Structures are given as C-alpha cells and as structure tokens.
Amino acid sequence: MPDNDATLPARDLYSVSRLNAEVRAVLEGSFPLVWVEGEITGLSQPRSGHWYFGLKDSFAQVRCAMFRNRNVLVRFRPADGQQVVVRARVSFFEARGEFQLVAEHVEPAGEGALRRAFEVLKAKLDEEGLFDPARKKALPAYPRRVGIVTSPTGAAIHDCLTVLRRRFPALAVVLYPVPVQGEAAAAEIAQMLRLADARGECDLLILTRGGGSPEDLAPFNDEALARAIAGLRTPLIAAVGHEIDFTIADFVADRRAPTPSAAAELASPDGAELGERVERIAARLRGRVLRLTAAARTRLEHLTHRLERSHPAAILRQRAQRLDDLDLRQRQALARRIERHLERLAGARGRLRLLAPSTRLALARDRLRGAARRLGTTATTVLRAGRGRLAATAGKLDALSPLATLDRGYAIVQRSDDGRVVRSCDVAPPGTAVEALLADGVLVCRVETCSSRRR
C-alpha cells in the first residue's frame, strides 16, 4: 500500500529545544519591562540566594524568579500571602517549557501606587527636558559658603557637618531648616530653596535627608518641588535617602549624591589634598621667586655696572686713565724716537768722523803704517829669502864667475869705447883702445896687432 503521508505537503519539523528557544525569543523580544501586582505564593529561597515564587490574583497565576544580584537590593523580607508589586521582564524557562517573569524589583503593594505615580511624573519631566544634562550647572570647585536644606534634627545634617569639618573646616555652612517628610514638606522645601537662592549668600546648596520608606521620601517626588529646583540659579546637590533610593529631586538637581556624606564630599574640596597642592604651588612659587630674584639680582648687578661705567665720575676716571695711558705711550714712543734719532745721529757722527780729512788722513796714515809694517815685514822676509837665494846664487856664480878665474891669472879684455868684451880679433882690430881687467886692477892698452890661433 502506498504511504498516505507521501501525499501530504512538506513541513518543518521542530525539536522541543528548538521550539522552546524560538518561543523564548518571541516572548522576550515582544514585551518591555512590566509592572505586575499580585499575591506571593509558593515562595522558595534555596541556598543559592535566588528567590522563586508565584504571583496570583483571583483568576490566574504566573511563575516568577528573582536572582540574587537583584533581591539583595530589596528592603523587606517577602512572605507567602503578601501583596506585592513586581517590576519584571517576560521570559520562558526552556527546561520546563514554562512562561515566567524574571523580577528586577519588588515592593509592597502599598508602594505600587507611589511607584506608578513616580514613573509617570518622571517621564513627563524628562520629556520637558528638566533632566537634560545640558541645563545642569557646574559645581564650584572652591565654594566660600554652602547652604544645607534639611531637617535640623535629622542624621543627615550631622553626617554633612562631620564630613565638612573633616575635609575643609574653613568652609562656612548655612542651615536652612525644613521638614523632610509629611504632606506639607514638599511645599516648604520648595519655598526654602527659592528663599536661599534669592538671598544669594551661598555658592552651593545641598538638599538632603536620610533613608526611609517610599512614603517618607514622597515629598521629594513632588512636581512643584521639581520645578522649583529647575528654576534655581544656585547649583544644587540632591542627596535623598540611601544609595538605592532615587527621587525626582535627584534627577532634576545639578548633581545627585547617594548619601548625605557623599553630598558633603562633593560640595567641599579636600583640605589635605588642597594643602598639599598649595604646598606644591608654594614650593614652585618659592623656586620661581628664587630664580626671579637671582635673575633680578644679576640684572641689577649688570645695570649697576653699566651705571657705574656710564657715571660721569667713572667716565672721567676712565678718560683720565686713558689719558695717562696715552701720555705714557706717547712718552715711550717719543723716547724710542729720540733713541732712534740718537742712534742715527751717533751713526752719522761716526760716518762723519770717518769722512773728516783728519780722520781720513789718520786712517790713511794708519793704513800706510800698517802697510809699511806689513811691507817692512814682507820686505824683510823677502830680503832674507833673497839674501839666502842671493848667497846661494852668489856661491854658484862665484863658482862659475869669470872673475874668479882672474885670481888664477886670467884677464877680461873690453873695448874702452863701448865696453864690449873682446872675444875675437875681429872685435878689436889694431889701434883699438882696450882695457884688461885683472884680479887686482885694470890695465889700459892699445891693440897693435892681433894673430888668430885658428890660423
């Protein structure tokens, strides 16, 4: 038989987990935060710290879970049968396939009306721009006087004063006493804020009170008070209740502080830190003053020296000293010139003395004497040498001289007229007067005849 399912159209097949996941995505993506009022039933508080309970009314019931990170902020202990208001987000517990609410905030049902009124007023004022950060005023860094608008008998004023005395004892404080709870409190607070702002005696205002129930904090969720805060010219810090409490006054104020002590911290400078800063600035100023003083002293000394140099007496002293220096240099130059002239004059005198006739004669005489001495010395030397040579030559001549032969009986015949030596008969023909030189005299003769031996 054919399969009947084969004729059915194609369809998606979901697993249970996939279906639960898609249902969860649809639920959580379709609902914003919701406020739900009902009676607690089946409350369970395991050791994990999470709370699990149901909310019911006369017709229905829904499961709720509130995890530990949120329920630690709840200021009361819930119990079965208690009527509460829950702010929650819609969710889906896939493991059981159950629709549930995950609670973000729980409060007794009596507070639910206040909470809804709070949310309505908050949305209205936010739309008007009263919460806009752009309109909020900056807090003064160093206020001279701080005004505190609060009950004079509450713990808030004590906390503020304690912190202010510790941080900055010199800061002046003005207390503007008002009631901080009750039906007339909001109007009186608004009136006191306008009065403090009009007097203008404070640089900063603090609106504060301690913690309390939503009914106790109700005056600070008043619309008239919010508009009074928005109209202030003086910066305002709001510190109403505990850290988890938020009021309309907190949103409109220029700054919110979680506690009165924190408001005092914001309002006052830290005296110790300021003292250290002042000391650092003072140290820098001292250093700067010392440097400026040193620079001024140096400049003063420089100007003093310049003034001393430019003073008429100093100028006169400088010029007198310069005149003395020039005079000394002139004298030294003149002395050097005179010395050079004297040297030149002495040289000229020496040259003139050398050029004088008597000097020249004396010099010539000295040169002649010197020459004569040298000549005499030379002549003596030459004569001595000549005598020696002459003696030697004379000895040689004597040995060779014909006169020496005269001693041996020879004679030298010369013509009487011209002194020629008669060496042949041709020189002295007969009749020629001749002289015969003998060893001891001259014999005068006349040639009578001449006969030649060679014939």
BELMOSUL-V745071 format. One record per pair of residues at least 12 apart in sequence whose C-alpha atoms are under 10 Angstrom apart, sorted by sequence separation. I is the first residue (numbers start at 1). J is the second residue. D is the distance in whole Angstrom. If there is no record, write none. Layout:
I,J,D  I,J,D
This chain:
40,52,10  41,53,6  42,54,6  43,55,10  52,64,6  53,65,6  88,100,10  89,101,6  90,102,7  91,103,10  148,160,8  161,173,8  177,189,9  178,190,10  193,205,8  208,220,10  237,249,9  238,250,5  246,258,9  415,427,8  422,434,8  433,445,6  434,446,6  40,53,6  41,54,5  42,55,9  51,64,8  52,65,5  53,66,8  88,101,6  89,102,5  90,103,9  148,161,10  160,173,10  176,189,9  178,191,10  193,206,10  207,220,10  236,249,10  237,250,8  238,251,9  245,258,8  414,427,9  415,428,7  421,434,9  422,435,10  432,445,9  433,446,4  434,447,7  39,53,10  40,54,6  41,55,6  51,65,6  52,66,6  87,101,9  88,102,5  89,103,7  178,192,7  193,207,9  236,250,10  238,252,9  239,253,9  243,257,8  244,258,8  245,259,10  414,428,9  420,434,9  421,435,9  422,436,10  431,445,10  432,446,6  433,447,6  39,54,8  40,55,5  41,56,7  50,65,7  51,66,5  52,67,8  86,101,9  87,102,9  88,103,4  89,104,8  177,192,8  178,193,10  237,252,10  238,253,6  242,257,9  243,258,4  244,259,10  413,428,10  417,432,9  419,434,9  421,436,10  431,446,6  432,447,5  433,448,10  38,54,9  39,55,5  40,56,7  50,66,6  51,67,6  86,102,9  87,103,6  88,104,5  176,192,7  236,252,9  237,253,6  238,254,8  239,255,9  240,256,9  241,257,10  242,258,6  243,259,6  416,432,8  417,433,7  418,434,10  419,435,9  430,446,8  431,447,5  432,448,8  38,55,5  39,56,5  40,57,9  49,66,9  50,67,4  51,68,7  86,103,6  87,104,6  88,105,7  176,193,8  236,253,6  237,254,6  238,255,6  239,256,6  240,257,8  241,258,8  242,259,6  243,260,10  415,432,7  416,433,6  417,434,8  429,446,10  430,447,5  431,448,6  432,449,10  37,55,8  38,56,5  39,57,6  49,67,7  50,68,5  86,104,7  87,105,5  88,106,9  146,164,10  157,175,9  189,207,9  220,238,10  235,253,8  236,254,5  237,255,5  238,256,5  239,257,5  240,258,7  241,259,7  242,260,9  415,433,6  416,434,5  417,435,10  428,446,9  429,447,7  430,448,5  431,449,8  36,55,8  37,56,8  38,57,6  39,58,10  48,67,9  49,68,5  50,69,8  51,70,10  86,105,6  87,106,7  176,195,9  230,249,9  235,254,6  236,255,7  237,256,6  238,257,6  239,258,6  240,259,7  241,260,8  243,262,10  414,433,9  415,434,4  416,435,6  428,447,7  429,448,8  430,449,5  36,56,10  37,57,8  38,58,9  41,61,9  48,68,8  49,69,9  50,70,9  51,71,8  66,86,10  85,105,8  86,106,5  87,107,9  157,177,10  176,196,8  220,240,8  229,249,7  234,254,9  235,255,8  236,256,9  237,257,7  238,258,9  239,259,5  240,260,7  414,434,6  415,435,6  416,436,10  428,448,10  429,449,7  430,450,7  40,61,10  41,62,10  42,63,9  43,64,9  44,65,10  45,66,10  50,71,8  85,106,6  86,107,7  175,196,10  226,247,10  228,249,10  229,250,10  232,253,9  238,259,9  239,260,5  413,434,7  414,435,5  415,436,9  428,449,9  429,450,7  38,60,10  39,61,9  41,63,9  43,65,10  49,71,8  50,72,10  64,86,9  66,88,9  84,106,7  85,107,5  86,108,9  174,196,10  207,229,10  226,248,7  227,249,9  230,252,6  232,254,10  238,260,9  239,261,9  413,435,6  414,436,7  425,447,10  428,450,8  38,61,9  40,63,10  41,64,10  45,68,10  49,72,9  65,88,9  84,107,6  85,108,6  86,109,9  152,175,8  217,240,8  225,248,9  226,249,6  229,252,7  230,253,7  237,260,10  239,262,8  240,263,10  412,435,8  413,436,4  414,437,8  38,62,9  40,64,10  64,88,9  83,107,9  84,108,4  85,109,5  151,175,9  152,176,8  153,177,9  217,241,7  225,249,7  226,250,9  228,252,10  229,253,6  230,254,9  239,263,6  411,435,10  412,436,5  413,437,6  425,449,9  426,450,9  53,78,10  55,80,10  56,81,10  64,89,10  83,108,6  84,109,4  85,110,8  87,112,10  145,170,9  146,171,7  147,172,9  148,173,7  149,174,9  150,175,8  151,176,8  152,177,6  153,178,10  154,179,10  216,241,9  221,246,9  222,247,9  223,248,8  226,251,9  227,252,8  229,254,9  237,262,10  238,263,7  239,264,9  411,436,6  412,437,5  413,438,9  425,450,6  53,79,10  54,80,9  55,81,10  57,83,10  64,90,9  65,91,10  82,108,8  83,109,5  84,110,8  85,111,8  86,112,9  144,170,9  145,171,6  146,172,6  147,173,6  148,174,6  149,175,6  150,176,7  151,177,5  152,178,8  153,179,10  154,180,9  220,246,9  221,247,6  222,248,7  223,249,9  226,252,6  237,263,7  410,436,10  411,437,5  412,438,7  424,450,9  425,451,7  426,452,10  51,78,10  53,80,9  55,82,10  56,83,9  64,91,9  82,109,8  83,110,8  84,111,8  85,112,6  144,171,6  145,172,5  146,173,5  147,174,5  148,175,5  149,176,5  150,177,5  151,178,5  152,179,9  174,201,9  180,207,10  205,232,10  214,241,10  220,247,6  221,248,5  222,249,8  225,252,10  226,253,8  236,263,10  237,264,9  410,437,9  411,438,5  412,439,9  424,451,10  425,452,7  55,83,9  65,93,10  78,106,9  84,112,8  85,113,9  143,171,7  144,172,6  145,173,6  146,174,6  147,175,6  148,176,6  149,177,6  150,178,5  151,179,5  152,180,10  174,202,8  180,208,8  181,209,9  211,239,10  212,240,9  213,241,9  217,245,9  219,247,9  220,248,6  221,249,6  410,438,7  411,439,7  416,444,8  424,452,8  55,84,9  78,107,9  142,171,9  143,172,9  144,173,9  145,174,7  146,175,9  147,176,7  148,177,8  149,178,7  150,179,7  151,180,6  173,202,8  176,205,10  180,209,7  204,233,10  205,234,7  206,235,9  207,236,7  208,237,8  209,238,9  210,239,8  211,240,7  212,241,6  217,246,9  218,247,8  219,248,10  220,249,6  221,250,9  237,266,8  409,438,8  410,439,8  413,442,9  415,444,10  416,445,9  55,85,10  63,93,10  74,104,10  76,106,9  77,107,10  78,108,9  85,115,9  148,178,10  149,179,9  150,180,7  151,181,9  172,202,9  175,205,10  176,206,10  179,209,10  180,210,9  189,219,9  190,220,10  203,233,10  204,234,6  205,235,6  206,236,6  207,237,6  208,238,6  209,239,7  210,240,6  211,241,4  212,242,8  217,247,8  218,248,9  219,249,9  220,250,8  221,251,10  237,267,8  408,438,10  409,439,8  411,441,10  412,442,9  413,443,9  414,444,10  415,445,10  416,446,10  55,86,9  73,104,10  74,105,7  75,106,9  76,107,8  77,108,10  149,180,9  173,204,10  174,205,9  175,206,10  176,207,10  181,212,10  186,217,10  188,219,10  189,220,9  203,234,7  204,235,5  205,236,5  206,237,5  207,238,5  208,239,5  209,240,5  210,241,5  211,242,5  214,245,9  236,267,9  406,437,8  407,438,8  408,439,8  411,442,9  412,443,10  413,444,10  415,446,10  71,103,9  73,105,8  74,106,7  75,107,8  76,108,8  173,205,10  183,215,10  186,218,8  187,219,8  190,222,10  193,225,9  197,229,10  202,234,8  203,235,7  204,236,6  205,237,6  206,238,6  207,239,6  208,240,5  209,241,6  210,242,7  211,243,9  213,245,9  214,246,10  406,438,6  407,439,5  411,443,9  413,445,10  70,103,8  71,104,8  73,106,9  74,107,7  75,108,10  182,215,9  183,216,10  185,218,9  186,219,5  200,233,9  201,234,10  202,235,10  203,236,9  204,237,8  205,238,9  206,239,7  207,240,7  208,241,8  209,242,9  211,244,10  212,245,9  214,247,10  405,438,10  406,439,5  407,440,8  70,104,6  71,105,7  181,215,8  182,216,7  185,219,6  186,220,6  190,224,7  191,225,9  194,228,7  197,231,9  198,232,9  200,234,8  211,245,8  403,437,9  405,439,8  406,440,9  43,78,8  44,79,10  63,98,8  64,99,9  65,100,7  66,101,9  67,102,8  69,104,9  70,105,7  71,106,8  181,216,5  182,217,9  183,218,9  184,219,8  185,220,9  186,221,8  187,222,9  190,225,5  193,228,7  194,229,8  197,232,6  198,233,9  403,438,8  404,439,8  43,79,7  44,80,10  62,98,9  63,99,7  64,100,5  65,101,6  66,102,6  67,103,8  70,106,9  180,216,8  181,217,7  182,218,8  183,219,7  186,222,6  189,225,7  190,226,8  192,228,10  193,229,7  196,232,9  197,233,7  198,234,9  403,439,7  42,79,9  43,80,6  62,99,8  63,100,5  64,101,5  65,102,5  66,103,5  67,104,8  180,217,8  181,218,7  182,219,7  185,222,10  186,223,9  187,224,7  188,225,9  190,227,9  191,228,8  194,231,8  195,232,10  197,234,6  40,78,8  41,79,8  42,80,7  43,81,9  62,100,6  63,101,6  64,102,6  65,103,6  66,104,7  180,218,9  181,219,6  186,224,8  187,225,7  190,228,6  193,231,10  194,232,7  196,234,9  197,235,9  40,79,7  41,80,5  42,81,9  62,101,7  63,102,9  64,103,7  65,104,9  66,105,8  150,189,8  180,219,7  181,220,9  186,225,6  189,228,9  190,229,7  193,232,8  194,233,9  197,236,10  39,79,9  40,80,5  41,81,6  66,106,9  149,189,8  179,219,10  180,220,8  185,225,10  186,226,9  189,229,10  194,234,10  39,80,8  40,81,5  41,82,8  149,190,10  187,228,10  193,234,9  208,249,10  39,81,6  40,82,5  41,83,10  150,192,10  207,249,9  208,250,10  38,81,9  39,82,5  40,83,6  149,192,8  193,236,9  207,250,9  38,82,8  39,83,4  40,84,7  149,193,7  38,83,6  39,84,6  40,85,10  148,193,10  37,83,7  38,84,6  39,85,9  54,100,9  55,101,10  147,193,10  160,206,9  207,253,9  37,84,6  38,85,7  54,101,9  149,196,9  206,253,10  36,84,8  37,85,4  38,86,8  53,101,10  148,196,10  160,208,9  211,259,9  36,85,6  37,86,6  147,196,8  206,255,10  207,256,10  208,257,9  210,259,8  211,260,10  35,85,7  36,86,5  37,87,9  52,102,9  147,197,10  206,256,10  207,257,10  209,259,8  210,260,7  35,86,6  36,87,6  52,103,10  156,207,10  157,208,8  159,210,10  206,257,10  208,259,8  209,260,7  34,86,8  35,87,4  36,88,8  51,103,9  156,208,7  157,209,8  208,260,6  34,87,6  35,88,6  156,209,5  157,210,9  207,260,9  208,261,10  33,87,7  34,88,6  35,89,9  147,201,8  148,202,10  154,208,10  155,209,8  156,210,5  206,260,9  33,88,6  34,89,6  146,201,9  147,202,6  154,209,7  155,210,7  156,211,9  208,263,8  32,88,9  33,89,5  34,90,8  145,201,7  146,202,5  147,203,8  148,204,9  149,205,7  150,206,8  151,207,10  154,210,7  155,211,10  207,263,9  32,89,7  33,90,7  144,201,9  145,202,5  146,203,6  147,204,6  148,205,6  149,206,6  150,207,6  151,208,8  206,263,7  31,89,7  32,90,8  144,202,7  145,203,6  146,204,5  147,205,5  148,206,5  149,207,5  150,208,6  151,209,7  205,263,10  206,264,8  31,90,6  143,202,8  144,203,7  145,204,7  146,205,6  147,206,6  148,207,6  149,208,7  150,209,6  151,210,10  29,89,10  30,90,9  31,91,9  143,203,5  144,204,9  145,205,9  146,206,7  147,207,9  148,208,7  149,209,9  150,210,10  180,240,10  206,266,10  28,89,7  29,90,9  142,203,9  143,204,7  206,267,8  27,89,10  28,90,6  29,91,9  142,204,10  205,267,8  27,90,6  28,91,5  140,203,7  204,267,7  27,91,6  28,92,8  139,203,9  140,204,7  203,267,10  204,268,10  26,91,9  27,92,7  36,101,9  139,204,7  24,90,9  25,91,9  26,92,10  139,205,10  24,91,6  25,92,8  34,101,9  36,103,10  23,91,9  24,92,5  33,101,10  35,103,10  23,92,7  24,93,8  33,102,10  34,103,9  37,106,10  39,108,10  22,92,10  23,93,10  24,94,7  33,103,9  34,104,10  35,105,9  36,106,10  37,107,10  38,108,10  39,109,9  21,92,8  23,94,9  33,104,9  35,106,10  37,108,9  38,109,8  20,92,8  21,93,9  22,94,10  27,99,9  37,109,7  20,93,8  21,94,7  24,97,9  28,101,10  36,109,10  20,94,5  23,97,9  24,98,10  19,94,9  20,95,8  24,99,8  37,112,8  18,94,10  20,96,9  21,97,10  23,99,9  36,112,9  17,94,7  20,97,6  35,112,9  16,94,9  17,95,8  19,97,9  20,98,9  16,95,10  17,97,9  35,115,10  16,97,9  35,116,9  156,239,9  156,240,9  156,241,9  148,236,10  147,236,9  148,237,10  149,238,10  150,240,10  136,230,9  140,234,10  135,230,9  137,232,10  139,234,9  140,235,8  130,226,8  137,233,8  138,234,10  139,235,6  171,267,10  130,227,8  137,234,8  138,235,7  139,236,8  163,260,9  164,261,9  167,264,9  168,265,10  171,268,8  125,223,8  137,235,6  138,236,9  139,237,9  163,261,6  167,265,8  171,269,9  115,214,8  122,221,9  124,223,10  130,229,9  131,230,9  136,235,8  137,236,8  160,259,9  161,260,10  162,261,8  163,262,9  164,263,10  165,264,10  166,265,10  169,268,10  114,214,7  118,218,9  121,221,8  130,230,7  136,236,9  159,259,9  160,260,6  161,261,9  163,263,9  164,264,6  168,268,6  171,271,10  114,215,8  121,222,9  122,223,9  125,226,9  129,230,10  130,231,10  159,260,6  160,261,5  163,264,6  164,265,7  167,268,7  168,269,6  169,270,10  170,271,9  111,213,9  112,214,10  119,221,10  121,223,7  125,227,9  158,260,9  159,261,5  160,262,8  162,264,9  163,265,7  164,266,10  166,268,10  167,269,7  168,270,6  169,271,8  111,214,7  115,218,10  118,221,7  156,259,8  157,260,8  158,261,9  159,262,9  160,263,7  161,264,8  164,267,8  165,268,10  167,270,5  168,271,5  110,214,9  111,215,8  114,218,8  117,221,9  118,222,9  156,260,6  157,261,9  159,263,10  160,264,5  164,268,7  166,270,9  167,271,5  168,272,8  110,215,9  117,222,10  118,223,10  121,226,10  155,260,9  156,261,8  159,264,8  160,265,8  163,268,9  164,269,9  166,271,8  167,272,7  115,221,10  164,270,9  165,271,10  166,272,9  167,273,9  168,274,9  107,214,10  114,221,9  156,263,10  157,264,10  160,267,10  164,271,10  167,274,10  139,254,8  136,252,8  137,253,9  138,254,7  139,255,8  148,264,10  131,248,9  135,252,10  136,253,7  137,254,6  138,255,9  131,249,10  133,251,10  136,254,5  137,255,9  146,264,9  131,250,9  132,251,9  133,252,9  135,254,8  136,255,8  131,251,6  132,252,8  133,253,10  134,254,10  147,267,10  130,251,8  131,252,5  133,254,8  146,267,8  126,248,10  130,252,6  131,253,8  132,254,10  133,255,10  145,267,10  146,268,9  125,248,9  129,252,9  130,253,9  131,254,9  145,268,10  143,267,8  144,268,9  122,247,9  126,251,9  141,266,9  142,267,8  143,268,7  122,248,7  125,251,9  126,252,9  140,266,10  141,267,8  142,268,7  143,269,8  121,248,8  125,252,9  139,266,9  140,267,8  141,268,8  142,269,6  118,246,10  139,267,8  140,268,9  141,269,7  142,270,10  118,247,8  119,248,9  122,251,8  140,269,10  118,248,8  122,252,10  75,213,9  75,244,10  74,244,9  73,244,7
